[in-house]
Amino acid sequence: MPTAPVRTTWRAGLGEFSDCLLAGLLVALASVPVVTAVPAFTAGCRVLDRVRHDLGRPLWTTFWADFREAARGGVPFGLACVAAVVLFAVDLAVVASMPGAGALRAALWLLAVAAVVVAVRTCEVVATGSEPWRRAFVTAARETAAAPKNALLLAAAIGLAGLLVWMLPILALVVAGPLALAAVATGGRR
């Protein structure tokens, strides 16, 4: 005998949305020292992956436990990301004075978008798997190249998050939650 489909109420969806926003707030709070932004985002991905699969509650305590675990290898990866941003800024300044600067600038921006997607995907790989950071970076680069549709979706989510923060800077406090959920949802694991 077939079972009737389970109807979800608007309250269930609202609970998931509030978990996403709470994860964004926790990521923002843990990211106050800039070098901890990567482990904080990784912890946000891990918490939202658990919430998505109904594997863990309460969100507050599991986030901080995940943050401490991700901070072990995440801080050096975060420092490498900051160094890459500085290198990108220097490259943009150098390219501005070269002939054909428009094409070179466009190529640099495409490379930067790909690097940001791989960095976000690396956080997601660490969050949903048990790989160390170096191996997770390689896995993230392979997944980005192997699934360009997922990479484009993640790039669109990153761009939208940046646009939202640009339009309304206070959204920087919560935008990491939906971005972490987008990273987990486009990851393809589990």
Buried (B, 14 or more C-beta within 10 A) or exposed (E): EEEEEEEEEEEEEEEBEEBBBBBBBBBBEBBEEEBBBBBBBBBBBBBBBBBBEEEBEEBEEBBBEBBEBBBEBBBEBBEBBEEBBEEBEEBBEEBEEEEEBEEBBEEBEEEBBBBBBBBBBBBBBBBBBEBEBEBBBEBBBEBBEEBEEBBBBBBEBBEBBEEBBEEEEEBBBBBBBBBBBBBBBBBEEE
